[in-house]
Amino acid sequence: MTTTFSWRIANMERETADGFVFTAHYTVSADDGVYSSGAYGSLGLERPENLIPFDDLTEEIVVGWVKEKFGEEKVTEIETALQTQLDEKHAPTKAAGVPWTN
């Protein structure tokens, strides 16, 4: 099965004077058509040299900032952790319960 990973921006915090976004709240979801898994986090951003006006920002731009700040290795680590959760759902290695009935 192929897993689709979707990075989204849930919210942003900005300075009202110039629209500088200093925190991005992101979600990452993994879906393989049978199961899904997700993660949520927040990431502080540094002021860029060329500030894009707040009203001109798109989700694609901000997701790009988040991924760039994380770096390829961390993005892969997050997606691998979600894939591991999906794999566990398909072939559980742990379970809970008791062997007797009440």
N, CA, C and O atoms as a printed pandas DataFrame, in Angstrom:
     atom_number atom_name residue_name chain_id  residue_number  x_coord  y_coord  z_coord
0              1         N          MET        A               1    0.838   -1.192    0.000
1              2        CA          MET        A               1    0.000    0.000    0.000
2              3         C          MET        A               1    0.878    1.248    0.000
3              4         O          MET        A               1    1.957    1.277    0.592
4              5         N          THR        A               2    0.396    2.244   -0.660
5              6        CA          THR        A               2    1.104    3.509   -0.701
6              7         C          THR        A               2    0.508    4.452    0.338
7              8         O          THR        A               2   -0.710    4.597    0.437
8              9         N          THR        A               3    1.365    5.075    1.092
9             10        CA          THR        A               3    0.922    6.025    2.108
10            11         C          THR        A               3    1.048    7.439    1.561
11            12         O          THR        A               3    2.060    7.804    0.963
12            13         N          THR        A               4    0.004    8.224    1.779
13            14        CA          THR        A               4    0.008    9.627    1.405
14            15         C          THR        A               4    0.214   10.463    2.661
15            16         O          THR        A               4   -0.517   10.318    3.641
16            17         N          PHE        A               5    1.210   11.334    2.625
17            18        CA          PHE        A               5    1.476   12.234    3.745
18            19         C          PHE        A               5    1.000   13.627    3.361
19            20         O          PHE        A               5    1.301   14.114    2.272
20            21         N          SER        A               6    0.257   14.264    4.256
21            22        CA          SER        A               6   -0.267   15.607    4.001
22            23         C          SER        A               6    0.174   16.540    5.124
23            24         O          SER        A               6   -0.140   16.322    6.294
24            25         N          TRP        A               7    0.897   17.569    4.749
25            26        CA          TRP        A               7    1.314   18.600    5.694
26            27         C          TRP        A               7    0.354   19.774    5.557
27            28         O          TRP        A               7    0.092   20.244    4.449
28            29         N          ARG        A               8   -0.170   20.246    6.685
29            30        CA          ARG        A               8   -1.129   21.362    6.685
30            31         C          ARG        A               8   -0.728   22.372    7.765
31            32         O          ARG        A               8    0.018   22.042    8.687
32            33         N          ILE        A               9   -1.217   23.567    7.645
33            34        CA          ILE        A               9   -1.012   24.595    8.656
34            35         C          ILE        A               9   -2.337   24.803    9.371
35            36         O          ILE        A               9   -3.331   25.200    8.761
36            37         N          ALA        A              10   -2.341   24.527   10.683
37            38        CA          ALA        A              10   -3.558   24.653   11.488
38            39         C          ALA        A              10   -3.787   26.089   11.953
39            40         O          ALA        A              10   -4.927   26.538   12.069
40            41         N          ASN        A              11   -2.690   26.805   12.217
41            42        CA          ASN        A              11   -2.810   28.178   12.697
42            43         C          ASN        A              11   -1.444   28.839   12.610
43            44         O          ASN        A              11   -0.427   28.163   12.457
44            45         N          MET        A              12   -1.425   30.152   12.708
45            46        CA          MET        A              12   -0.171   30.896   12.718
46            47         C          MET        A              12   -0.285   32.024   13.736
47            48         O          MET        A              12   -1.370   32.546   13.992
48            49         N          GLU        A              13    0.853   32.385   14.306
49            50        CA          GLU        A              13    0.927   33.539   15.195
50            51         C          GLU        A              13    1.802   34.565   14.503
51            52         O          GLU        A              13    2.850   34.232   13.949
52            53         N          ARG        A              14    1.359   35.834   14.539
53            54        CA          ARG        A              14    2.077   36.876   13.808
54            55         C          ARG        A              14    2.097   38.172   14.595
55            56         O          ARG        A              14    1.325   38.381   15.531
56            57         N          GLU        A              15    3.018   39.035   14.173
57            58        CA          GLU        A              15    3.063   40.386   14.715
58            59         C          GLU        A              15    2.076   41.232   13.910
59            60         O          GLU        A              15    2.081   41.198   12.680
60            61         N          THR        A              16    1.245   41.979   14.601
61            62        CA          THR        A              16    0.212   42.759   13.913
62            63         C          THR        A              16    0.786   43.957   13.164
63            64         O          THR        A              16    0.179   44.421   12.199
64            65         N          ALA        A              17    1.935   44.465   13.585
65            66        CA          ALA        A              17    2.501   45.655   12.950
66            67         C          ALA        A              17    2.883   45.403   11.492
67            68         O          ALA        A              17    2.647   46.248   10.628
68            69         N          ASP        A              18    3.481   44.227   11.221
69            70        CA          ASP        A              18    3.942   43.983    9.860
70            71         C          ASP        A              18    3.567   42.607    9.310
71            72         O          ASP        A              18    3.916   42.284    8.174
72            73         N          GLY        A              19    2.867   41.798   10.091
73            74        CA          GLY        A              19    2.414   40.491    9.617
74            75         C          GLY        A              19    3.442   39.389    9.698
75            76         O          GLY        A              19    3.199   38.289    9.202
76            77         N          PHE        A              20    4.599   39.651   10.315
77            78        CA          PHE        A              20    5.639   38.631   10.446
78            79         C          PHE        A              20    5.099   37.438   11.226
79            80         O          PHE        A              20    4.678   37.568   12.376
80            81         N          VAL        A              21    5.118   36.269   10.577
81            82        CA          VAL        A              21    4.655   35.027   11.212
82            83         C          VAL        A              21    5.827   34.437   11.984
83            84         O          VAL        A              21    6.837   34.043   11.400
84            85         N          PHE        A              22    5.678   34.381   13.315
85            86        CA          PHE        A              22    6.766   33.878   14.148
86            87         C          PHE        A              22    6.535   32.460   14.655
87            88         O          PHE        A              22    7.467   31.830   15.154
88            89         N          THR        A              23    5.316   31.946   14.541
89            90        CA          THR        A              23    5.034   30.562   14.925
90            91         C          THR        A              23    4.027   29.965   13.950
91            92         O          THR        A              23    3.006   30.575   13.634
92            93         N          ALA        A              24    4.336   28.760   13.483
93            94        CA          ALA        A              24    3.404   28.009   12.637
94            95         C          ALA        A              24    2.998   26.750   13.388
95            96         O          ALA        A              24    3.849   26.006   13.877
96            97         N          HIS        A              25    1.711   26.520   13.475
97            98        CA          HIS        A              25    1.167   25.304   14.076
98            99         C          HIS        A              25    0.782   24.397   12.911
99           100         O          HIS        A              25   -0.050   24.762   12.081
100          101         N          TYR        A              26    1.387   23.221   12.854
101          102        CA          TYR        A              26    1.229   22.352   11.692
102          103         C          TYR        A              26    0.645   21.000   12.088
103          104         O          TYR        A              26    0.714   20.586   13.246
104          105         N          THR        A              27    0.073   20.328   11.103
105          106        CA          THR        A              27   -0.354   18.944   11.259
106          107         C          THR        A              27    0.261   18.142   10.123
107          108         O          THR        A              27    0.497   18.658    9.030
108          109         N          VAL        A              28    0.511   16.888   10.401
109          110        CA          VAL        A              28    0.967   15.958    9.381
110          111         C          VAL        A              28    0.068   14.738    9.493
111          112         O          VAL        A              28   -0.073   14.166   10.573
112          113         N          SER        A              29   -0.538   14.339    8.391
113          114        CA          SER        A              29   -1.367   13.144    8.405
114          115         C          SER        A              29   -0.809   12.129    7.426
115          116         O          SER        A              29   -0.242   12.478    6.391
116          117         N          ALA        A              30   -0.984   10.866    7.780
117          118        CA          ALA        A              30   -0.563    9.752    6.934
118          119         C          ALA        A              30   -1.791    8.889    6.706
119          120         O          ALA        A              30   -2.501    8.546    7.652
120          121         N          ASP        A              31   -2.041    8.538    5.458
121          122        CA          ASP        A              31   -3.220    7.732    5.115
122          123         C          ASP        A              31   -2.814    6.707    4.067
123          124         O          ASP        A              31   -2.260    7.055    3.024
124          125         N          ASP        A              32   -3.098    5.433    4.356
125          126        CA          ASP        A              32   -2.752    4.383    3.386
126          127         C          ASP        A              32   -3.983    3.765    2.740
127          128         O          ASP        A              32   -3.897    2.724    2.087
128          129         N          GLY        A              33   -5.132    4.414    2.928
129          130        CA          GLY        A              33   -6.366    3.916    2.337
130          131         C          GLY        A              33   -7.140    3.004    3.258
131          132         O          GLY        A              33   -8.333    2.780    3.052
132          133         N          VAL        A              34   -6.477    2.472    4.274
133          134        CA          VAL        A              34   -7.124    1.624    5.268
134          135         C          VAL        A              34   -7.073    2.302    6.636
135          136         O          VAL        A              34   -8.088    2.421    7.322
136          137         N          TYR        A              35   -5.895    2.739    7.014
137          138        CA          TYR        A              35   -5.675    3.386    8.302
138          139         C          TYR        A              35   -5.104    4.774    8.093
139          140         O          TYR        A              35   -4.577    5.103    7.029
140          141         N          SER        A              36   -5.224    5.582    9.141
141          142        CA          SER        A              36   -4.617    6.906    9.113
142          143         C          SER        A              36   -3.985    7.191   10.468
143          144         O          SER        A              36   -4.337    6.585   11.480
144          145         N          SER        A              37   -3.063    8.109   10.462
145          146        CA          SER        A              37   -2.368    8.515   11.674
146          147         C          SER        A              37   -1.998    9.972   11.505
147          148         O          SER        A              37   -1.959   10.473   10.381
148          149         N          GLY        A              38   -1.726   10.661   12.600
149          150        CA          GLY        A              38   -1.394   12.069   12.467
150          151         C          GLY        A              38   -0.546   12.595   13.601
151          152         O          GLY        A              38   -0.394   11.957   14.643
152          153         N          ALA        A              39    0.001   13.772   13.374
153          154        CA          ALA        A              39    0.818   14.454   14.373
154          155         C          ALA        A              39    0.533   15.950   14.282
155          156         O          ALA        A              39    0.120   16.459   13.240
156          157         N          TYR        A              40    0.761   16.636   15.392
157          158        CA          TYR        A              40    0.555   18.077   15.479
158          159         C          TYR        A              40    1.760   18.676   16.177
159          160         O          TYR        A              40    2.318   18.068   17.090
160          161         N          GLY        A              41    2.161   19.856   15.757
161          162        CA          GLY        A              41    3.260   20.522   16.435
162          163         C          GLY        A              41    3.274   22.004   16.129
163          164         O          GLY        A              41    2.500   22.499   15.311
164          165         N          SER        A              42    4.165   22.693   16.799
165          166        CA          SER        A              42    4.370   24.122   16.594
166          167         C          SER        A              42    5.846   24.355   16.350
167          168         O          SER        A              42    6.694   23.668   16.919
168          169         N          LEU        A              43    6.151   25.321   15.507
169          170        CA          LEU        A              43    7.532   25.597   15.158
170          171         C          LEU        A              43    7.739   27.102   15.093
171          172         O          LEU        A              43    6.999   27.812   14.413
172          173         N          GLY        A              44    8.746   27.577   15.802
173          174        CA          GLY        A              44    9.101   28.991   15.754
174          175         C          GLY        A              44    9.845   29.300   14.465
175          176         O          GLY        A              44   10.676   28.513   14.012
176          177         N          LEU        A              45    9.541   30.448   13.881
177          178        CA          LEU        A              45   10.168   30.868   12.628
178          179         C          LEU        A              45   10.967   32.145   12.849
179          180         O          LEU        A              45   10.622   32.973   13.692
180          181         N          GLU        A              46   12.038   32.289   12.079
181          182        CA          GLU        A              46   12.851   33.496   12.157
182          183         C          GLU        A              46   12.397   34.506   11.111
183          184         O          GLU        A              46   11.865   34.151   10.059
184          185         N          ARG        A              47   12.623   35.765   11.431
185          186        CA          ARG        A              47   12.226   36.835   10.509
186          187         C          ARG        A              47   13.052   36.727    9.219
187          188         O          ARG        A              47   14.282   36.710    9.265
188          189         N          PRO        A              48   12.368   36.653    8.067
189          190        CA          PRO        A              48   13.099   36.570    6.802
190          191         C          PRO        A              48   13.609   37.950    6.369
191          192         O          PRO        A              48   13.136   38.985    6.839
192          193         N          GLU        A              49   14.572   37.928    5.472
193          194        CA          GLU        A              49   15.071   39.203    4.925
194          195         C          GLU        A              49   13.990   39.904    4.117
195          196         O          GLU        A              49   13.832   41.121    4.203
196          197         N          ASN        A              50   13.244   39.130    3.329
197          198        CA          ASN        A              50   12.167   39.679    2.511
198          199         C          ASN        A              50   10.842   39.163    3.043
199          200         O          ASN        A              50   10.465   38.015    2.807
200          201         N          LEU        A              51   10.149   40.020    3.757
201          202        CA          LEU        A              51    8.887   39.646    4.391
202          203         C          LEU        A              51    7.760   39.610    3.364
203          204         O          LEU        A              51    7.518   40.590    2.659
204          205         N          ILE        A              52    7.080   38.482    3.290
205          206        CA          ILE        A              52    5.908   38.370    2.416
206          207         C          ILE        A              52    4.712   38.930    3.190
207          208         O          ILE        A              52    4.497   38.536    4.337
208          209         N          PRO        A              53    3.937   39.829    2.603
209          210        CA          PRO        A              53    2.763   40.360    3.304
210          211         C          PRO        A              53    1.850   39.218    3.761
211          212         O          PRO        A              53    1.629   38.253    3.029
212          213         N          PHE        A              54    1.334   39.345    4.966
213          214        CA          PHE        A              54    0.512   38.286    5.558
214          215         C          PHE        A              54   -0.615   37.857    4.625
215          216         O          PHE        A              54   -0.862   36.661    4.468
216          217         N          ASP        A              55   -1.290   38.798    4.015
217          218        CA          ASP        A              55   -2.426   38.477    3.144
218          219         C          ASP        A              55   -2.011   37.742    1.870
219          220         O          ASP        A              55   -2.854   37.160    1.188
220          221         N          ASP        A              56   -0.722   37.765    1.550
221          222        CA          ASP        A              56   -0.231   37.078    0.358
222          223         C          ASP        A              56    0.276   35.667    0.652
223          224         O          ASP        A              56    0.634   34.933   -0.269
224          225         N          LEU        A              57    0.307   35.284    1.931
225          226        CA          LEU        A              57    0.788   33.944    2.284
226          227         C          LEU        A              57   -0.217   32.886    1.857
227          228         O          LEU        A              57   -1.428   33.104    1.881
228          229         N          THR        A              58    0.317   31.734    1.467
229          230        CA          THR        A              58   -0.514   30.571    1.173
230          231         C          THR        A              58   -0.057   29.443    2.080
231          232         O          THR        A              58    1.039   29.482    2.639
232          233         N          GLU        A              59   -0.902   28.447    2.219
233          234        CA          GLU        A              59   -0.530   27.292    3.034
234          235         C          GLU        A              59    0.721   26.627    2.466
235          236         O          GLU        A              59    1.586   26.180    3.219
236          237         N          GLU        A              60    0.816   26.563    1.157
237          238        CA          GLU        A              60    1.977   25.958    0.506
238          239         C          GLU        A              60    3.272   26.673    0.900
239          240         O          GLU        A              60    4.287   26.025    1.158
240          241         N          ILE        A              61    3.236   27.999    0.946
241          242        CA          ILE        A              61    4.421   28.772    1.331
242          243         C          ILE        A              61    4.825   28.435    2.763
243          244         O          ILE        A              61    5.994   28.165    3.036
244          245         N          VAL        A              62    3.858   28.453    3.672
245          246        CA          VAL        A              62    4.170   28.251    5.092
246          247         C          VAL        A              62    4.600   26.808    5.355
247          248         O          VAL        A              62    5.514   26.579    6.148
248          249         N          VAL        A              63    3.962   25.833    4.709
249          250        CA          VAL        A              63    4.416   24.439    4.832
250          251         C          VAL        A              63    5.867   24.342    4.354
251          252         O          VAL        A              63    6.674   23.632    4.953
252          253         N          GLY        A              64    6.191   25.050    3.285
253          254        CA          GLY        A              64    7.566   25.066    2.793
254          255         C          GLY        A              64    8.530   25.603    3.839
255          256         O          GLY        A              64    9.629   25.073    4.005
256          257         N          TRP        A              65    8.119   26.657    4.548
257          258        CA          TRP        A              65    8.962   27.204    5.616
258          259         C          TRP        A              65    9.195   26.166    6.710
259          260         O          TRP        A              65   10.316   25.972    7.180
260          261         N          VAL        A              66    8.095   25.498    7.106
261          262        CA          VAL        A              66    8.187   24.501    8.178
262          263         C          VAL        A              66    9.139   23.376    7.765
263          264         O          VAL        A              66   10.034   23.003    8.523
264          265         N          LYS        A              67    8.943   22.845    6.571
265          266        CA          LYS        A              67    9.800   21.748    6.111
266          267         C          LYS        A              67   11.253   22.195    5.960
267          268         O          LYS        A              67   12.174   21.443    6.276
268          269         N          GLU        A              68   11.452   23.414    5.478
269          270        CA          GLU        A              68   12.812   23.925    5.313
270          271         C          GLU        A              68   13.497   24.069    6.673
271          272         O          GLU        A              68   14.663   23.707    6.831
272          273         N          LYS        A              69   12.764   24.597    7.644
273          274        CA          LYS        A              69   13.345   24.774    8.980
274          275         C          LYS        A              69   13.667   23.414    9.599
275          276         O          LYS        A              69   14.717   23.257   10.221
276          277         N          PHE        A              70   12.787   22.437    9.441
277          278        CA          PHE        A              70   13.050   21.094    9.961
278          279         C          PHE        A              70   14.244   20.458    9.256
279          280         O          PHE        A              70   15.088   19.831    9.897
280          281         N          GLY        A              71   14.312   20.616    7.968
281          282        CA          GLY        A              71   15.330   19.932    7.179
282          283         C          GLY        A              71   14.805   18.577    6.732
283          284         O          GLY        A              71   13.904   18.008    7.349
284          285         N          GLU        A              72   15.378   18.076    5.660
285          286        CA          GLU        A              72   14.914   16.828    5.047
286          287         C          GLU        A              72   14.961   15.647    6.022
287          288         O          GLU        A              72   14.062   14.807    6.027
288          289         N          GLU        A              73   16.008   15.587    6.843
289          290        CA          GLU        A              73   16.161   14.468    7.778
290          291         C          GLU        A              73   15.028   14.419    8.804
291          292         O          GLU        A              73   14.491   13.346    9.079
292          293         N          LYS        A              74   14.661   15.568    9.371
293          294        CA          LYS        A              74   13.590   15.624   10.368
294          295         C          LYS        A              74   12.227   15.360    9.724
295          296         O          LYS        A              74   11.388   14.686   10.321
296          297         N          VAL        A              75   11.995   15.880    8.516
297          298        CA          VAL        A              75   10.742   15.612    7.807
298          299         C          VAL        A              75   10.600   14.109    7.587
299          300         O          VAL        A              75    9.530   13.544    7.812
300          301         N          THR        A              76   11.675   13.465    7.150
301          302        CA          THR        A              76   11.665   12.013    6.942
302          303         C          THR        A              76   11.420   11.286    8.253
303          304         O          THR        A              76   10.687   10.297    8.283
304          305         N          GLU        A              77   12.018   11.756    9.329
305          306        CA          GLU        A              77   11.831   11.139   10.654
306          307         C          GLU        A              77   10.362   11.194   11.085
307          308         O          GLU        A              77    9.822   10.207   11.585
308          309         N          ILE        A              78    9.722   12.340   10.891
309          310        CA          ILE        A              78    8.303   12.493   11.257
310          311         C          ILE        A              78    7.435   11.559   10.417
311          312         O          ILE        A              78    6.573   10.861   10.951
312          313         N          GLU        A              79    7.660   11.546    9.107
313          314        CA          GLU        A              79    6.860   10.697    8.228
314          315         C          GLU        A              79    7.116    9.215    8.507
315          316         O          GLU        A              79    6.192    8.406    8.425
316          317         N          THR        A              80    8.343    8.855    8.833
317          318        CA          THR        A              80    8.664    7.461    9.164
318          319         C          THR        A              80    7.949    7.038   10.447
319          320         O          THR        A              80    7.455    5.914   10.537
320          321         N          ALA        A              81    7.890    7.921   11.433
321          322        CA          ALA        A              81    7.187    7.607   12.686
322          323         C          ALA        A              81    5.700    7.363   12.422
323          324         O          ALA        A              81    5.105    6.456   13.004
324          325         N          LEU        A              82    5.102    8.169   11.547
325          326        CA          LEU        A              82    3.688    7.970   11.210
326          327         C          LEU        A              82    3.499    6.657   10.446
327          328         O          LEU        A              82    2.528    5.934   10.670
328          329         N          GLN        A              83    4.432    6.359    9.545
329          330        CA          GLN        A              83    4.356    5.094    8.801
330          331         C          GLN        A              83    4.465    3.911    9.754
331          332         O          GLN        A              83    3.780    2.905    9.568
332          333         N          THR        A              84    5.312    4.015   10.767
333          334        CA          THR        A              84    5.451    2.955   11.770
334          335         C          THR        A              84    4.137    2.742   12.510
335          336         O          THR        A              84    3.772    1.605   12.808
336          337         N          GLN        A              85    3.428    3.820   12.807
337          338        CA          GLN        A              85    2.116    3.695   13.465
338          339         C          GLN        A              85    1.131    2.962   12.556
339          340         O          GLN        A              85    0.369    2.114   13.021
340          341         N          LEU        A              86    1.145    3.285   11.265
341          342        CA          LEU        A              86    0.257    2.594   10.323
342          343         C          LEU        A              86    0.621    1.109   10.227
343          344         O          LEU        A              86   -0.259    0.248   10.220
344          345         N          ASP        A              87    1.917    0.818   10.152
345          346        CA          ASP        A              87    2.368   -0.571   10.073
346          347         C          ASP        A              87    1.912   -1.356   11.302
347          348         O          ASP        A              87    1.528   -2.521   11.191
348          349         N          GLU        A              88    1.954   -0.726   12.457
349          350        CA          GLU        A              88    1.523   -1.375   13.708
350          351         C          GLU        A              88    0.020   -1.658   13.662
351          352         O          GLU        A              88   -0.429   -2.677   14.186
352          353         N          LYS        A              89   -0.747   -0.787   13.054
353          354        CA          LYS        A              89   -2.192   -1.021   12.937
354          355         C          LYS        A              89   -2.479   -2.208   12.018
355          356         O          LYS        A              89   -3.414   -2.971   12.263
356          357         N          HIS        A              90   -1.688   -2.366   10.972
357          358        CA          HIS        A              90   -1.882   -3.480   10.044
358          359         C          HIS        A              90   -1.441   -4.814   10.639
359          360         O          HIS        A              90   -2.069   -5.844   10.393
360          361         N          ALA        A              91   -0.367   -4.797   11.418
361          362        CA          ALA        A              91    0.183   -6.033   12.006
362          363         C          ALA        A              91    0.595   -5.743   13.446
363          364         O          ALA        A              91    1.776   -5.552   13.733
364          365         N          PRO        A              92   -0.402   -5.710   14.366
365          366        CA          PRO        A              92   -0.106   -5.350   15.753
366          367         C          PRO        A              92    0.935   -6.277   16.400
367          368         O          PRO        A              92    0.912   -7.496   16.227
368          369         N          THR        A              93    1.833   -5.654   17.140
369          370        CA          THR        A              93    2.835   -6.411   17.896
370          371         C          THR        A              93    2.570   -6.317   19.390
371          372         O          THR        A              93    3.287   -6.919   20.190
372          373         N          LYS        A              94    1.545   -5.564   19.768
373          374        CA          LYS        A              94    1.173   -5.394   21.172
374          375         C          LYS        A              94   -0.348   -5.470   21.282
375          376         O          LYS        A              94   -1.076   -5.130   20.349
376          377         N          ALA        A              95   -0.806   -5.922   22.446
377          378        CA          ALA        A              95   -2.246   -5.999   22.699
378          379         C          ALA        A              95   -2.501   -5.822   24.182
379          380         O          ALA        A              95   -1.580   -5.934   24.991
380          381         N          ALA        A              96   -3.741   -5.548   24.546
381          382        CA          ALA        A              96   -4.135   -5.396   25.942
382          383         C          ALA        A              96   -5.315   -6.323   26.222
383          384         O          ALA        A              96   -6.040   -6.708   25.305
384          385         N          GLY        A              97   -5.500   -6.671   27.464
385          386        CA          GLY        A              97   -6.638   -7.485   27.841
386          387         C          GLY        A              97   -6.239   -8.560   28.846
387          388         O          GLY        A              97   -5.076   -8.673   29.234
388          389         N          VAL        A              98   -7.224   -9.340   29.252
389          390        CA          VAL        A              98   -6.995  -10.446   30.187
390          391         C          VAL        A              98   -7.520  -11.720   29.546
391          392         O          VAL        A              98   -8.431  -11.661   28.720
392          393         N          PRO        A              99   -6.962  -12.878   29.910
393          394        CA          PRO        A              99   -7.363  -14.131   29.260
394          395         C          PRO        A              99   -8.629  -14.767   29.855
395          396         O          PRO        A              99   -9.047  -15.825   29.384
396          397         N          TRP        A             100   -9.235  -14.174   30.843
397          398        CA          TRP        A             100  -10.419  -14.756   31.467
398          399         C          TRP        A             100  -11.632  -13.867   31.272
399          400         O          TRP        A             100  -11.493  -12.690   30.940
400          401         N          THR        A             101  -12.797  -14.408   31.470
401          402        CA          THR        A             101  -14.038  -13.642   31.403
402          403         C          THR        A             101  -14.561  -13.444   32.813
403          404         O          THR        A             101  -14.271  -14.240   33.706
404          405         N          ASN        A             102  -15.312  -12.410   33.009
405          406        CA          ASN        A             102  -15.866  -12.105   34.334
406          407         C          ASN        A             102  -17.210  -12.759   34.509
407          408         O          ASN        A             102  -17.834  -12.617   35.561
